[in-house]
C-alpha cells in the first residue's frame, strides 16, 4: 500500500512549524500506524534526512504514550476503538492522503514534530492521585468488602491510560474527563475516602493552574477515549467538588 502523508514538522516548542509532504511506499496492510512511521523514518534516515519525532512506548494500547491527530481525529478514524499504535493501515485506502498532527492544546506544548509534553497530567496526579494507606503485605481480599457495582465503576475509572486524547478532542482543551476518572477511581473505594475532599479540590485546582479549559458538554472526549471512560464521571466529580468546597468554606477538615 502507498500513502501520501502530510506531517507536522516543528523543531521545538518556540520554533515555527508547518505540514510537510512525504510518500509512504510499500506499506504492509497489517502494519500498525506507528510501524508505518517507522518505515517512513527508515527511508528518511537512509536519505540523510531528519526522521519524524513521535511518542511511543509499549505499542500495545496500555501506556498512553502514542499520541497523534490523524485526519483531524485523536488516535485516528476508529474514534474510541484504540490508540494510535492499535490503528492498522488496512483501515485506510491505498493512495489515501493522511494528515498527521500532534495533540493540540496549550497545556501540551510541542517538544518536536508530533511529540508533546504532557507533564501537566503528572502534576495533576501529584496533587491528589494517591492514598495514604500503609504499605506492606496485601490484606485479605474479603477484609474490606466492596459492592460489585462500586468495584466495577471504580475499575471503569481506573481504565483511563492518561493519553490526553480527551484534551486534544475538546474544543476547550478540557482535561475534565481525565481528572474525573482519576478522582472517581480513588474516591469510590474505601481506601480513598479519607482524603476524598482534599483530593478533588487539589486535583481540580491543579487542572485549572495548568491552563486546561472547562467542560461544555460537547462529549468529544468520550467519543475518542480509547479506554471508553464515560463522561458521566465529570458529573460525579462536579458533585464531589461542590460538597468538598462547601465543607472547606464551613471549616471542615479532610
Sine and cosine of phi, psi and omega as CSV:
sin_phi,cos_phi,sin_psi,cos_psi,sin_omega,cos_omega
0.00,0.00,0.55,-0.83,0.01,-1.00
-0.83,-0.56,0.61,-0.79,-0.04,-1.00
-0.67,-0.74,0.49,-0.87,0.12,-0.99
-0.97,-0.23,0.88,-0.48,-0.06,-1.00
-0.97,-0.23,0.65,-0.76,0.20,-0.98
-0.89,-0.46,0.96,-0.29,-0.16,-0.99
-0.91,-0.41,0.70,-0.71,0.06,-1.00
-0.96,0.29,0.84,-0.54,0.04,-1.00
-0.90,-0.44,0.78,-0.63,-0.01,-1.00
-0.45,-0.89,0.84,-0.55,-0.13,-0.99
-0.96,0.28,-0.47,0.89,-0.01,-1.00
-0.30,-0.95,0.20,-0.98,-0.06,-1.00
-0.89,0.46,-0.51,0.86,-0.03,-1.00
-0.99,-0.15,0.14,0.99,0.01,-1.00
-0.98,-0.17,0.46,-0.89,0.07,-1.00
-0.93,0.36,0.49,-0.87,0.01,-1.00
-0.77,-0.64,0.27,-0.96,0.03,-1.00
-0.34,-0.94,0.29,-0.96,0.08,-1.00
-0.99,0.14,0.76,-0.65,0.05,-1.00
-0.86,-0.51,0.52,-0.85,-0.09,-1.00
-1.00,-0.09,0.65,-0.76,0.05,-1.00
-0.62,-0.78,0.43,-0.90,0.07,-1.00
-0.96,-0.28,0.81,-0.59,0.10,-1.00
-0.97,-0.24,0.95,-0.33,-0.12,-0.99
-0.92,-0.39,0.54,-0.84,0.06,-1.00
0.82,0.57,0.76,0.65,0.01,-1.00
-1.00,0.00,0.83,-0.55,0.05,-1.00
-0.89,0.46,0.62,-0.78,0.00,-1.00
-0.89,0.46,-0.48,0.88,-0.03,-1.00
-1.00,0.07,0.00,1.00,0.03,-1.00
-0.95,0.32,0.59,-0.80,0.10,-0.99
-0.98,0.21,0.19,-0.98,-0.01,-1.00
-0.88,0.47,-0.65,0.76,0.01,-1.00
-0.93,0.36,-0.58,0.81,0.07,-1.00
-0.91,0.41,-0.56,0.83,0.09,-1.00
-0.89,0.46,-0.68,0.73,0.04,-1.00
-0.90,0.43,-0.57,0.82,0.08,-1.00
-0.86,0.51,-0.70,0.72,-0.01,-1.00
-0.90,0.44,-0.68,0.73,0.03,-1.00
-0.89,0.45,-0.67,0.74,0.00,-1.00
-0.91,0.42,-0.62,0.78,0.05,-1.00
-0.86,0.51,-0.65,0.76,0.01,-1.00
-0.93,0.38,-0.63,0.77,0.01,-1.00
-0.91,0.42,-0.69,0.73,0.02,-1.00
-0.89,0.46,-0.65,0.76,0.02,-1.00
-0.88,0.47,-0.48,0.88,0.01,-1.00
-1.00,0.00,0.01,1.00,-0.01,-1.00
0.98,0.17,0.33,0.94,0.00,-1.00
-0.98,-0.21,0.30,-0.95,-0.03,-1.00
-0.96,0.27,0.81,-0.59,0.02,-1.00
-0.94,0.34,0.32,-0.95,0.02,-1.00
-0.98,0.20,0.81,-0.59,0.04,-1.00
-1.00,0.09,0.76,-0.65,0.07,-1.00
-0.51,-0.86,0.41,-0.91,-0.05,-1.00
-1.00,0.08,0.65,-0.76,0.10,-0.99
-0.22,-0.98,0.36,-0.93,0.08,-1.00
-0.47,-0.88,-1.00,0.03,-0.14,-0.99
-0.95,0.31,-0.52,0.85,-0.06,-1.00
0.85,0.52,0.49,0.87,0.04,-1.00
-0.79,-0.62,0.24,0.97,0.02,-1.00
0.96,0.29,0.39,0.92,-0.08,-1.00
-0.94,-0.33,-0.68,0.73,-0.20,-0.98
-0.99,0.15,-0.45,0.89,-0.03,-1.00
0.99,0.13,0.13,0.99,-0.05,-1.00
-0.95,0.30,-0.69,0.72,-0.08,-1.00
-0.91,0.42,0.77,-0.64,-0.08,-1.00
-0.48,-0.88,0.90,-0.44,0.07,-1.00
-0.45,-0.89,0.57,-0.82,0.12,-0.99
-1.00,-0.10,0.92,-0.40,-0.12,-0.99
-0.94,-0.34,0.91,-0.41,-0.08,-1.00
0.79,0.61,0.65,0.76,0.11,-0.99
1.00,0.04,0.00,1.00,-0.06,-1.00
-0.85,-0.53,0.83,-0.56,0.08,-1.00
-0.84,0.54,0.78,-0.63,-0.04,-1.00
0.94,0.34,0.00,1.00,0.15,-0.99
0.98,-0.20,-0.11,-0.99,-0.27,-0.96
-0.93,0.36,-0.26,0.97,-0.02,-1.00
-0.98,0.17,-0.15,0.99,0.10,-0.99
0.66,0.75,1.00,-0.04,0.10,-1.00
1.00,0.09,-0.02,1.00,-0.02,-1.00
-0.99,0.12,-0.59,0.81,-0.02,-1.00
-0.17,-0.99,-0.01,-1.00,0.01,-1.00
-1.00,0.08,0.07,-1.00,-0.02,-1.00
-0.84,0.54,-0.61,0.79,-0.02,-1.00
-0.94,0.35,-0.26,0.97,0.00,-1.00
-0.98,-0.18,0.08,1.00,0.05,-1.00
-1.00,0.00,0.80,-0.60,-0.07,-1.00
-0.95,-0.31,0.51,-0.86,-0.13,-0.99
-0.93,0.38,-0.32,0.95,0.07,-1.00
-0.91,0.42,-0.25,0.97,0.05,-1.00
-0.97,0.25,-0.24,0.97,-0.03,-1.00
-0.97,-0.24,0.33,-0.94,0.05,-1.00
-1.00,0.05,0.62,-0.78,0.07,-1.00
-0.85,0.52,0.77,-0.63,-0.02,-1.00
1.00,0.04,0.02,1.00,-0.05,-1.00
-0.93,0.37,0.54,-0.84,0.13,-0.99
-1.00,0.00,0.80,-0.60,-0.05,-1.00
-0.86,-0.52,0.84,-0.54,0.05,-1.00
-0.99,-0.14,0.80,-0.60,-0.08,-1.00
-0.84,-0.55,0.86,-0.52,-0.01,-1.00
-0.75,-0.66,0.31,-0.95,0.08,-1.00
-0.97,0.23,0.23,-0.97,0.13,-0.99
-0.87,0.49,0.81,-0.59,-0.06,-1.00
-0.99,-0.14,0.93,-0.36,0.08,-1.00
-0.27,-0.96,0.65,-0.76,0.00,-1.00
-0.87,0.49,-0.49,0.87,0.00,-1.00
-0.99,0.11,-0.08,1.00,0.07,-1.00
-0.89,-0.46,0.96,0.28,-0.04,-1.00
-0.89,0.45,0.58,-0.81,-0.01,-1.00
-0.96,0.29,0.75,-0.67,0.11,-0.99
-1.00,0.06,-0.78,0.63,0.04,-1.00
-0.20,-0.98,0.75,-0.66,0.05,-1.00
0.79,0.61,-0.93,-0.37,-0.05,-1.00
-1.00,-0.07,-0.02,1.00,-0.07,-1.00
-1.00,-0.02,0.78,-0.62,-0.02,-1.00
-0.84,-0.54,0.39,-0.92,0.03,-1.00
-1.00,-0.06,0.94,-0.33,-0.01,-1.00
-0.95,-0.32,0.51,0.86,0.02,-1.00
-0.90,0.43,-0.30,0.96,0.06,-1.00
-0.85,0.53,-0.60,0.80,0.05,-1.00
-0.90,0.44,-0.63,0.78,0.02,-1.00
-0.89,0.46,-0.66,0.76,-0.01,-1.00
-0.93,0.37,-0.54,0.84,0.08,-1.00
-0.91,0.41,-0.68,0.74,0.05,-1.00
-0.88,0.48,-0.68,0.73,0.01,-1.00
-0.88,0.48,-0.44,0.90,-0.03,-1.00
-0.97,0.23,-0.20,0.98,-0.01,-1.00
0.03,-1.00,-0.01,1.00,-0.07,-1.00
-1.00,0.10,0.82,0.58,-0.02,-1.00
-0.40,-0.92,0.20,-0.98,0.11,-0.99
-0.80,-0.60,0.32,-0.95,-0.02,-1.00
-0.97,-0.22,0.54,0.84,0.03,-1.00
-0.93,0.37,0.61,-0.79,0.04,-1.00
-0.91,0.42,0.67,-0.74,0.05,-1.00
-1.00,0.08,0.23,-0.97,-0.03,-1.00
0.57,-0.82,-0.40,-0.91,-0.02,-1.00
-0.93,0.37,0.48,-0.88,-0.02,-1.00
-0.91,0.41,0.70,-0.72,0.02,-1.00
-0.96,0.28,0.31,-0.95,0.10,-0.99
-0.86,0.51,0.74,-0.68,-0.11,-0.99
-0.85,0.53,-0.55,0.84,-0.06,-1.00
-1.00,-0.02,0.06,1.00,-0.04,-1.00
-0.97,0.24,-0.40,0.92,0.05,-1.00
-0.83,-0.56,1.00,0.09,-0.05,-1.00
-0.90,0.43,0.74,-0.67,0.02,-1.00
-0.79,-0.62,0.84,-0.54,0.02,-1.00
-0.83,0.56,0.59,-0.80,-0.06,-1.00
-0.86,0.51,-0.61,0.79,0.00,-1.00
-0.88,0.47,-0.63,0.78,0.02,-1.00
-0.94,0.34,-0.68,0.73,0.01,-1.00
-0.88,0.48,-0.67,0.74,0.00,-1.00
-0.90,0.44,-0.67,0.74,-0.01,-1.00
-0.91,0.40,-0.65,0.76,0.04,-1.00
-0.89,0.45,-0.62,0.78,0.03,-1.00
-0.92,0.38,-0.58,0.81,0.06,-1.00
-0.88,0.48,-0.64,0.77,0.02,-1.00
-0.94,0.33,-0.65,0.76,-0.03,-1.00
-0.92,0.38,-0.26,0.97,-0.02,-1.00
-0.92,0.38,-0.32,0.95,0.01,-1.00
-0.84,0.55,0.79,-0.61,-0.01,-1.00
-0.98,-0.19,0.05,1.00,0.08,-1.00
0.92,0.40,0.56,0.83,-0.06,-1.00
-0.97,0.25,-0.49,0.87,0.00,-1.00
1.00,-0.06,0.11,0.99,0.02,-1.00
-0.87,0.49,-0.55,0.83,0.01,-1.00
-0.88,0.48,-0.64,0.77,0.02,-1.00
-0.92,0.38,-0.70,0.71,-0.04,-1.00
-0.91,0.41,-0.50,0.87,-0.05,-1.00
-1.00,0.09,-0.44,0.90,-0.10,-1.00
-0.97,0.26,0.75,-0.66,0.06,-1.00
-0.87,0.50,-0.40,0.92,0.01,-1.00
-0.99,-0.13,0.02,1.00,-0.12,-0.99
0.80,0.60,0.71,0.71,0.00,-1.00
-0.99,0.15,0.62,-0.79,0.06,-1.00
-0.96,-0.29,0.32,0.95,-0.14,-0.99
-0.93,0.36,-0.48,0.88,0.05,-1.00
-0.92,0.38,-0.71,0.71,0.04,-1.00
-0.87,0.49,-0.77,0.64,-0.05,-1.00
-0.91,0.42,-0.66,0.75,-0.01,-1.00
-0.91,0.41,-0.56,0.83,0.05,-1.00
-0.90,0.43,-0.70,0.71,-0.01,-1.00
-0.93,0.36,-0.61,0.79,0.04,-1.00
-0.92,0.40,-0.76,0.65,-0.07,-1.00
-0.93,0.37,-0.57,0.82,0.02,-1.00
-0.80,0.60,-0.74,0.67,-0.05,-1.00
-1.00,0.05,-0.60,0.80,-0.06,-1.00
-0.93,0.37,-0.40,0.91,-0.01,-1.00
-0.97,0.23,-0.41,0.91,-0.12,-0.99
-0.99,-0.10,0.51,-0.86,-0.01,-1.00
-0.82,0.57,-0.61,0.79,-0.04,-1.00
-0.91,0.41,-0.40,0.92,-0.05,-1.00
-0.99,-0.15,-0.14,0.99,-0.12,-0.99
-0.93,0.35,-0.55,0.83,0.00,-1.00
-0.85,0.53,-0.47,0.88,-0.05,-1.00
-0.92,-0.39,0.28,0.96,-0.15,-0.99
-0.87,0.50,-0.63,0.78,-0.04,-1.00
-0.96,0.29,-0.69,0.72,0.05,-1.00
-0.90,0.44,-0.56,0.83,-0.04,-1.00
-0.90,0.43,-0.79,0.62,-0.08,-1.00
-0.93,0.38,-0.60,0.80,0.03,-1.00
-0.92,0.40,-0.68,0.73,-0.04,-1.00
-0.92,0.38,-0.68,0.74,-0.05,-1.00
-0.95,0.30,-0.62,0.79,0.04,-1.00
-0.93,0.37,-0.64,0.76,0.04,-1.00
-0.87,0.50,-0.69,0.72,0.01,-1.00
-0.93,0.37,-0.61,0.79,0.06,-1.00
-0.85,0.53,-0.71,0.71,0.02,-1.00
-0.91,0.41,-0.63,0.78,-0.01,-1.00
-0.91,0.42,-0.48,0.88,0.00,-1.00
-0.98,0.21,-0.18,0.98,0.08,-1.00
1.00,-0.03,0.23,0.97,0.06,-1.00
-0.94,0.33,0.51,-0.86,0.02,-1.00
-0.98,0.18,0.05,-1.00,0.00,-1.00
-1.00,-0.06,0.22,-0.97,0.00,-1.00
-1.00,0.09,0.73,-0.68,0.07,-1.00
-0.88,-0.48,0.33,0.94,0.09,-1.00
0.87,0.50,0.69,0.72,0.13,-0.99
-0.99,0.16,-0.44,0.90,0.01,-1.00
0.92,0.39,0.25,0.97,0.10,-0.99
-0.91,0.41,-0.53,0.85,0.00,-1.00
-0.87,0.49,-0.73,0.68,0.00,-1.00
-0.90,0.43,-0.59,0.80,-0.08,-1.00
-0.92,0.38,-0.53,0.85,-0.08,-1.00
-0.98,-0.22,-0.09,1.00,-0.08,-1.00
-0.91,0.41,0.88,-0.48,-0.01,-1.00
-0.95,0.32,-0.26,0.96,0.01,-1.00
-0.99,-0.14,0.02,1.00,0.03,-1.00
0.86,0.51,0.63,0.78,0.08,-1.00
-0.95,0.32,0.83,-0.55,-0.07,-1.00
-0.97,0.23,0.57,-0.82,0.02,-1.00
-0.93,0.38,-0.23,0.97,0.04,-1.00
-0.88,0.47,-0.36,0.93,0.05,-1.00
-0.91,0.42,-0.47,0.88,0.03,-1.00
-0.90,0.43,-0.66,0.75,0.05,-1.00
-0.87,0.49,-0.69,0.73,0.02,-1.00
-0.88,0.47,-0.67,0.75,0.01,-1.00
-0.91,0.40,-0.65,0.76,0.04,-1.00
-0.88,0.48,-0.63,0.78,0.04,-1.00
-0.92,0.40,-0.70,0.72,0.04,-1.00
-0.88,0.47,-0.65,0.76,-0.02,-1.00
-0.91,0.42,-0.67,0.74,0.00,-1.00
-0.87,0.49,-0.70,0.72,0.03,-1.00
-0.90,0.43,-0.70,0.71,-0.03,-1.00
-0.91,0.42,-0.64,0.76,0.00,-1.00
-0.92,0.39,-0.61,0.79,0.04,-1.00
-0.91,0.41,-0.65,0.76,0.03,-1.00
-0.90,0.43,-0.65,0.76,0.01,-1.00
-0.91,0.42,-0.65,0.76,0.02,-1.00
-0.90,0.43,-0.53,0.85,0.01,-1.00
-0.99,0.12,-0.06,1.00,0.03,-1.00
1.00,0.02,0.20,0.98,0.01,-1.00
-0.96,0.28,0.47,-0.88,0.03,-1.00
-0.96,-0.28,0.31,-0.95,0.04,-1.00
1.00,-0.03,0.00,0.00,0.00,0.00
